[in-house]
Amino acid sequence: MHPDTSASAASTGHAGPLRSLTHAMYAMHLLSWVSLGLLSVLAMVLHHLKRGALPDRFYRSHFRWQARSFWFTLLWLLVTAPLLLLFVFAGYIAWLAVGLWYLYRFIRGWWAFAEHRPMPMPADP
């Protein structure tokens, strides 16, 4: 357990509802495979509604991790889309690689969140 982040989350009084929401957002991202991405879009809407009220660096790191994972996945899907049109097999391979990277990012993030570990972030100025 990361001592300063779990203590700060518990001391703010936001640990219960915000913790549940963050777990739900990770679950929505991982279940987006079966919803063709709609659950990820819903998770991102929740992300943008809540990100201004995050109590500490621990939650900011996880919200940032989720957002960057979502947007970079979308970027890579768009970049590799022409492969799907020109070379179907290569396109499927590229999209499979992007999808596996997406799963890795959200499993890694959710695991760290469950263990009260923040995700890597640039240092505060």
Secondary structure, DSSP 8 states (H G I E B T S, - for coil): --HHHHHHHHHHT-HHHHHHHHHHHHHHHHHTTTTTTHHHHHHHHHHHHHGGG--SHHHHHHHHHHHHHHHHHHHHHHHHHHHHHH-HHHHHHHHHHHHHHHHHHHHHHHHHHHTT---------
